[in-house]
Amino acid sequence: MFSSLRRTSAPGVRAMAVLGSRTATSSTASQQQWATCFRESAKAQDGNRSMRGVMAAGAAVATAALVMQQASGGVQCAGEDAKALCARLSKGLPLVRDLTSREEAMKVLELATEILNSKVPLEEIKKVAFKDPKRTPAILLSAVGSAESKLKLQKCGPHHMTCIFAMYGEQNRLRTKAEHENGQDLLRLKTAQLEWLFDGEKEKTWELIAVDDGCPNDSIGLARKIKQEAGLKNVKLLNLQEAVDQNLDFFTQRGLKSTKDSRKGGAILYGLWYAAKNAKVDGKAGVFSKGTPQLVMYTDSDLSTDMSLCGLLSAGILTDGCCMSMGARYGMPETFLVKDKCALGHPESHYDQPNMMKIVFRHYQRVRLLPMLKGIYDTQCAFKCFKVEDLPAIIDQVQSMGPDFDMELLLCALQYYQKKGIRQWTLCKVYPTLFTEDFAESNFMASSSDPDKPYKTYLDMVKAINSMHERYIDPKSAEASNAKELVAFCKALDFAGYKKMITTLEAELGPTLFDYDFGLENLKVAAGMKKAK
């Protein structure tokens, strides 16, 4: 069609031919959408066989084509506002996210690319997409976050990012859905998300380090097989057993006699230690140019938080000017929790947390015993990033390798920067994220064999916060004096009292936001330590 039209000298027809030839190189889906616009524009010229009519038709099609932008996975018409864009991108998508679906994971990246190519201001898109998250497909919400992450990464200067996660019992999630019902193909997809994020970024590089935490099911063996088969060049695989075998002072000082002494914390610490030890700071190893920043982040093993959001972490340090950066799954605007029916925004996502009251009480205790954590609600979020040169001093103070590891690492980092005289508002940049619940293979939450597991885990955190208070707060300080009675109460809590307290508070208070002041006397009554007046 287009080749025959090029033989005429009519300007409108020539324009149509040129635009048509460009479109011919696009994807099949894009050609089909372009053809639809062609047919719509040509309707008014139907039956007109004169040169004037052909020229008019050509001009109409040229106009239609000129107001269209080719985008990955589709075509975006200029003049399409945020509302129309979100409606088009949402079409046919489910409200939830299936972490076992490779197609959905890649769709997030596809839509994020289309959002970036649309040139519609991201803030306008967020106003539309975030207005009613219950009715917005979680894939689109994820795509908006990924698009923002890539935009922020583009504004960062050259740097290298090391991404770390621990593996324990990951023999299922490492596999594909076809291989296991809970398979997430997590190693390949984490890699794909990072490749998408850093694609086209000059002098910005990344690597992914997976650390086996003593998995009895040989997660690392399966990961090695996947790495080889897929040719994953940016992936390193470590084993915490290596630290045990080498009798590394850092770990023997923390009582690590076997991998059984770790619960994620040991593996992440080994990854952080390894990254710092092998960092190429100031070009000493001859790979990175002098002065190139090196960042190290860690995350969870599953796909609950997209690795394509790592651009937020880079920006938090390199452009926002904070000492460290982290994500938040709840507790602030633009956080989203995706469960079995839809995505929930703030504060609904917080209210819908199965451990909502446990989290609120933990925060109540935490801000009073560890005041330097004030203002950070999701201390447990495994999406934290540091400058590599700061890591040795930060991790040197961390003792925990259990469920309170995330909080202690954050605490040690903040205290390290505070001692250097860093102002409070530049200590840590917190970015909201979308988090998809994944209980199918969780090593943390309740199971049919132990429905009390969450109570036990959170009670362990209560005890750990007490220990951190004693370790990090000067006993002669005003903070220690003010927290004395609460420390004694938390120390006296046993499992029965803790469970009774939480269930009583849930029944009496219902949905409860962070910063709620329970009152110590009320807590004693709820825990059965004191009779109500």
C-alpha positions in Angstrom: 0.0 0.0 0.0 2.6 2.5 1.1 5.0 1.7 -1.7 2.4 2.5 -4.3 1.5 5.8 -2.6 5.1 7.0 -2.7 4.9 7.3 -6.5 2.6 10.3 -6.2 3.9 13.8 -5.6 0.9 14.8 -3.4 2.3 16.3 -0.1 -0.4 14.8 2.1 0.1 11.4 0.5 3.9 11.6 0.9 3.5 12.4 4.6 1.1 9.4 5.0 3.6 7.2 3.2 6.6 8.2 5.3 4.7 7.9 8.6 3.4 4.5 7.4 6.9 3.3 6.7 8.0 4.3 10.2 5.0 2.5 11.7 5.8 -0.6 9.7 8.9 -1.1 11.9 6.9 -1.2 15.1 5.4 -4.1 16.9 2.3 -5.9 15.5 0.2 -4.6 18.3 1.3 -1.1 17.6 0.6 -1.5 13.9 -2.9 -2.7 14.6 -3.6 0.3 16.9 -2.1 2.7 14.3 -4.3 1.0 11.6 -7.4 1.7 13.7 -6.6 5.4 13.8 -6.0 5.3 10.1 -9.4 3.8 9.5 -11.1 6.3 11.7 -9.4 9.2 10.0 -10.2 7.9 6.5 -13.9 7.5 7.1 -14.7 11.0 6.1 -12.9 10.4 2.8 -14.7 7.2 1.9 -15.7 7.1 -1.8 -13.7 10.3 -2.7 -11.4 9.2 -5.6 -10.2 12.6 -6.7 -6.6 13.7 -6.1 -7.9 16.4 -3.8 -9.7 13.7 -1.8 -6.6 11.6 -1.6 -4.6 14.6 -0.5 -7.2 15.3 2.2 -7.2 11.7 3.3 -3.4 11.8 3.4 -3.4 15.0 5.5 -6.0 13.5 7.9 -3.9 10.3 8.4 -0.7 12.4 8.7 -2.3 14.4 11.4 -3.6 11.3 13.2 -0.1 9.7 13.0 1.8 12.9 14.0 -0.2 13.1 17.3 0.7 9.5 18.2 3.8 8.4 20.0 5.2 4.9 19.6 5.6 3.3 23.1 6.7 -0.1 24.3 3.7 -2.3 24.2 1.4 0.2 22.7 0.7 3.6 21.2 -0.1 6.7 23.1 -2.1 9.4 21.4 -0.9 13.0 22.1 -3.7 14.8 23.9 -4.4 11.7 26.0 -4.6 12.9 29.6 -3.8 11.0 32.8 -7.3 9.8 33.1 -7.5 8.4 29.6 -4.0 6.9 29.9 -4.8 5.1 33.1 -8.1 3.8 31.7 -6.4 2.4 28.7 -3.5 0.8 30.6 -5.9 -0.7 33.1 -8.0 -2.4 30.5 -8.2 -6.2 31.0 -5.9 -6.2 34.1 -6.8 -7.9 37.4 -7.1 -5.9 40.6 -4.6 -8.1 42.4 -1.0 -9.2 41.6 0.0 -12.9 41.2 3.6 -13.2 42.2 3.8 -16.5 40.5 3.0 -15.0 37.1 6.0 -14.0 35.0 3.6 -12.3 32.5 2.4 -10.0 35.2 5.9 -9.1 36.4 6.9 -8.2 32.9 3.6 -6.3 32.3 4.6 -4.0 35.1 7.8 -3.1 33.3 6.0 -2.8 30.0 3.4 -0.4 31.4 6.1 1.6 33.3 7.9 2.1 30.0 4.7 3.2 28.3 4.0 5.7 31.2 7.5 7.2 30.7 7.0 7.4 26.9 3.6 9.0 27.3 5.1 12.3 28.6 2.0 12.7 30.8 3.3 14.3 34.0 3.8 11.5 36.6 2.1 13.5 39.4 -1.0 13.7 37.2 -1.0 10.0 36.7 -0.5 9.3 40.4 -3.5 11.5 41.2 -5.7 9.4 39.0 -4.2 5.9 39.7 -3.9 6.5 43.5 -7.3 8.1 44.0 -9.1 4.8 44.5 -6.5 2.0 44.8 -9.2 -0.6 45.4 -10.4 -0.1 41.8 -7.0 0.4 40.2 -5.2 -2.8 39.0 -2.2 -3.5 41.2 -0.1 -4.0 38.1 -0.7 -0.4 37.1 0.0 0.9 40.6 3.3 -1.1 40.5 4.1 0.3 37.1 3.6 3.9 38.3 6.1 3.3 41.1 8.6 1.7 38.7 8.2 4.6 36.3 8.9 7.1 39.1 11.9 5.0 40.2 13.4 5.1 36.7 12.8 8.8 36.4 14.7 9.4 39.7 17.5 7.1 38.7 17.9 9.1 35.5 18.6 12.2 37.6 21.3 10.4 39.7 25.0 10.6 38.7 27.2 7.5 38.0 27.1 4.9 40.7 27.2 1.2 41.4 24.5 -0.6 43.4 24.8 -4.0 45.1 21.5 -5.7 45.9 21.4 -8.4 48.5 18.8 -11.0 49.6 18.9 -14.1 51.8 17.7 -17.5 50.8 16.2 -20.0 53.2 13.7 -22.6 52.0 13.5 -20.9 48.6 13.6 -24.2 46.7 10.0 -23.5 45.6 10.0 -19.8 44.9 13.2 -20.1 42.9 11.3 -22.3 40.4 8.7 -21.2 37.8 5.0 -21.6 38.3 5.1 -24.5 35.9 7.6 -26.3 38.1 5.8 -25.5 41.5 2.5 -23.9 42.3 4.3 -21.3 44.5 7.1 -20.8 42.0 8.0 -17.1 41.4 11.1 -17.6 39.2 12.5 -15.0 41.6 16.2 -15.0 40.5 15.4 -14.4 36.9 12.7 -11.8 37.6 14.8 -9.9 40.1 17.5 -9.7 37.5 15.0 -8.7 34.8 13.7 -5.9 36.9 17.2 -4.5 37.6 18.1 -4.8 33.9 15.0 -2.8 33.0 15.8 -0.1 35.6 19.4 0.4 34.7 18.9 0.0 30.9 20.3 3.0 29.0 21.9 4.5 32.1 25.5 5.5 31.4 28.0 4.6 34.1 25.3 3.2 36.4 25.8 -0.4 37.2 24.4 -3.1 39.4 24.9 -6.6 40.8 22.7 -9.0 42.7 24.0 -11.1 45.6 22.0 -14.0 47.0 23.2 -15.5 50.3 22.1 -18.9 51.4 21.2 -18.8 55.1 21.8 -22.5 55.7 18.8 -23.8 53.7 18.4 -27.5 54.3 16.8 -27.9 50.9 19.8 -26.6 48.9 18.4 -23.3 47.7 21.9 -22.3 46.6 22.3 -25.4 44.5 19.1 -24.7 42.6 20.1 -21.0 42.3 23.5 -22.0 40.8 21.7 -24.2 38.2 19.3 -21.3 37.3 22.2 -18.8 37.0 24.1 -21.1 34.6 21.1 -22.0 32.5 19.9 -18.4 32.2 23.4 -16.9 31.8 22.9 -14.4 34.6 26.2 -12.5 34.6 25.4 -9.9 37.3 24.5 -12.5 39.9 26.8 -13.7 42.7 25.8 -16.6 45.1 27.2 -16.8 48.6 26.7 -19.2 51.4 26.6 -18.2 55.1 28.4 -21.6 55.8 31.5 -20.0 54.2 31.6 -17.5 57.1 31.3 -20.3 59.6 34.0 -22.4 57.9 36.4 -19.5 57.7 35.9 -18.6 61.4 35.5 -14.9 60.5 36.0 -12.8 63.6 33.0 -10.7 62.7 30.7 -13.7 63.0 32.4 -15.6 65.8 32.1 -12.5 68.0 28.4 -12.7 67.4 28.2 -16.3 68.4 27.6 -17.7 64.9 28.7 -21.3 65.4 26.5 -22.7 62.6 23.9 -21.4 60.2 21.2 -22.5 62.6 22.2 -19.4 64.7 20.9 -17.1 61.9 17.4 -16.2 60.8 17.9 -14.1 57.7 20.0 -11.6 59.7 23.2 -13.6 59.5 22.9 -14.0 55.7 22.2 -10.3 55.2 25.1 -9.3 57.5 27.4 -11.6 55.5 26.2 -10.1 52.3 26.8 -6.5 53.6 30.2 -7.6 55.1 31.2 -9.1 51.7 30.1 -6.1 49.7 32.1 -3.7 52.0 35.1 -6.0 51.9 35.1 -6.2 48.1 34.1 -2.6 47.4 36.2 -0.7 44.9 36.3 2.5 46.8 38.2 5.4 45.3 39.3 3.2 42.4 41.7 1.1 44.5 40.6 -2.0 42.7 40.9 -0.4 39.4 37.3 -0.9 38.2 35.3 2.1 39.1 36.6 5.6 38.6 37.7 7.6 41.6 34.8 9.1 43.5 32.1 6.9 41.9 29.5 6.2 44.7 28.8 2.7 45.6 25.5 1.8 47.3 24.4 -1.4 48.9 20.8 -2.3 49.5 19.1 -5.5 50.8 15.6 -6.8 50.2 13.5 -9.9 50.8 13.8 -13.1 48.8 10.4 -13.0 47.3 8.9 -10.6 44.7 6.7 -8.7 47.1 8.6 -5.5 46.5 9.8 -4.9 42.9 13.5 -4.5 42.4 12.6 -1.9 39.7 12.0 0.4 42.7 15.7 0.6 43.5 16.0 3.9 41.7 14.1 5.4 44.7 16.9 4.2 47.0 19.6 5.6 44.8 17.8 9.0 44.6 17.3 9.1 48.4 21.1 9.2 48.9 22.4 10.7 45.7 19.9 13.4 44.9 17.9 13.9 48.1 21.1 14.2 50.1 20.3 11.8 52.9 22.8 9.4 54.5 20.7 6.3 53.8 17.4 5.5 52.2 14.6 2.9 52.6 11.2 1.9 51.6 8.0 1.7 53.6 5.2 -0.8 53.1 2.6 1.1 55.2 2.2 4.0 57.6 2.4 6.8 55.0 0.6 8.1 51.9 1.3 6.3 48.6 2.0 3.0 50.3 -0.1 0.1 49.1 -0.7 -3.4 50.4 -1.9 -6.0 47.8 -3.8 -8.9 49.2 -6.3 -11.4 47.8 -8.9 -9.0 46.4 -7.3 -5.6 45.6 -4.7 -3.1 46.6 -5.3 -1.0 49.7 -3.9 2.5 50.3 -3.0 4.3 53.5 -4.5 4.0 56.1 -6.6 1.1 54.9 -3.5 -1.0 54.2 -2.4 -0.5 57.8 -5.8 -1.4 59.2 -5.9 -4.5 57.1 -2.6 -5.8 58.4 -3.2 -9.2 60.1 -0.7 -8.0 62.8 -2.0 -4.4 62.9 -2.2 -4.2 66.7 1.1 -6.0 67.3 2.7 -3.5 65.0 1.1 -0.5 66.7 2.2 -1.7 70.1 5.7 -2.4 68.9 5.8 1.2 67.6 4.5 2.5 71.0 7.3 0.7 72.7 9.9 1.5 70.2 9.6 5.3 70.0 9.7 5.5 73.8 12.7 3.1 74.3 14.6 4.0 71.1 13.6 7.6 70.4 16.1 8.0 67.5 13.7 5.8 65.4 10.9 8.4 65.8 9.2 9.2 62.5 10.0 5.8 60.9 7.0 3.6 61.1 8.1 0.5 59.0 11.4 -0.2 60.6 11.2 -3.8 59.6 10.9 -3.1 55.9 13.6 -5.1 54.1 14.3 -2.4 51.5 17.2 -0.4 52.9 20.2 1.2 51.3 23.6 2.4 52.5 26.8 4.0 51.2 29.4 1.2 51.1 32.0 3.2 52.9 29.7 3.5 55.9 28.9 -0.2 56.2 31.9 -1.4 58.3 31.1 1.0 61.1 27.4 0.4 60.9 27.3 -3.4 60.9 30.1 -3.5 63.6 27.5 -2.6 66.2 24.8 -5.0 65.0 24.4 -8.1 67.2 21.1 -9.6 66.2 20.7 -12.2 63.5 17.0 -12.9 64.2 13.6 -11.2 63.5 14.7 -7.9 65.1 17.7 -7.6 62.8 16.2 -5.0 60.4 15.3 -2.7 63.3 18.8 -3.0 64.9 20.6 -2.4 61.6 18.5 0.8 61.1 19.1 1.9 64.7 22.9 1.4 64.4 22.9 3.3 61.1 21.0 6.3 62.5 23.0 6.4 65.7 26.2 6.3 63.6 25.1 9.3 61.6 23.8 11.2 64.6 27.2 10.8 66.3 28.7 12.4 63.2 26.5 15.4 63.7 24.1 14.8 60.9 20.8 16.6 61.2 17.7 14.6 61.9 15.9 15.4 58.6 18.9 14.3 56.5 19.5 11.0 58.2 17.2 8.7 56.2 14.9 9.2 53.2 11.8 7.0 53.3 10.0 6.3 50.0 6.5 4.7 50.0 6.2 1.4 48.0 3.7 -1.2 46.9 4.0 -4.5 48.8 2.2 -7.7 47.7 1.5 -10.1 50.6 3.0 -13.5 50.1 2.1 -16.0 52.8 2.3 -19.1 50.7 6.0 -19.7 51.4 6.6 -17.3 54.3 9.1 -18.2 56.9 7.7 -15.6 59.3 3.9 -15.7 59.6 1.5 -18.2 61.1 1.1 -21.7 59.6 -1.4 -24.5 60.1 1.1 -26.2 62.4 1.6 -23.1 64.7 -1.2 -20.4 64.5 0.5 -18.6 67.4 3.7 -18.0 65.5 3.0 -14.3 64.9 2.5 -13.7 68.6 5.7 -15.5 69.4 7.7 -13.6 66.8 6.4 -10.2 67.8 6.9 -11.0 71.5 10.5 -11.8 70.6 10.8 -8.3 69.1 9.4 -6.8 72.3 12.2 -8.4 74.2 14.7 -7.4 71.6 13.7 -3.8 71.8 14.2 -3.9 75.5 17.7 -5.3 75.0 18.5 -2.6 72.4 17.3 0.1 74.8 19.7 -1.2 77.5 22.5 -1.4 74.9 22.1 1.9 73.1 20.5 4.3 75.6 22.6 5.8 78.3 21.1 4.6 81.6 21.7 8.0 83.2 19.9 9.9 80.4 16.5 11.4 80.6 15.3 9.0 77.9 16.2 6.0 80.1 14.5 7.6 83.1 11.3 8.3 81.2 11.1 4.7 79.8 11.9 2.9 83.1 8.4 1.7 83.9 7.6 0.7 80.3 10.9 -1.3 80.2 9.9 -3.1 83.4 6.4 -3.9 81.9 7.8 -5.3 78.7 10.3 -7.3 80.6 7.5 -8.9 82.6 5.4 -9.8 79.5 5.2 -13.5 78.9 3.5 -15.2 76.0 0.1 -15.6 77.7 0.1 -12.0 78.8 1.2 -10.6 75.5 -1.4 -12.6 73.5 -4.1 -11.5 76.0 -3.0 -7.9 75.7 -3.1 -7.9 71.9 -6.5 -9.6 71.6 -8.0 -7.3 74.2 -6.7 -4.2 72.5 -8.0 -5.5 69.1 -11.5 -6.0 70.6 -11.6 -2.7 72.4 -10.0 -0.4 69.9 -10.5 -1.8 66.5 -8.5 -0.1 63.7 -5.7 1.9 65.4 -3.2 4.2 63.8 0.5 4.6 64.7 1.3 7.0 67.5 -1.7 5.9 69.5 -1.0 6.5 73.2 -2.3 3.3 74.9 -1.2 4.5 78.4 0.9 2.1 80.5 -1.9 1.5 83.0 -4.3 0.4 80.3 -1.7 -1.9 78.9 -1.3 -3.6 82.3 -5.0 -4.1 82.5 -5.2 -5.5 79.0 -2.3 -7.9 79.7 -4.0 -9.2 82.9 -1.3 -7.7 85.2 -3.7 -5.3 86.8 -7.4 -5.2 87.5 -9.5 -2.5 85.8 -10.7 0.3 88.1 
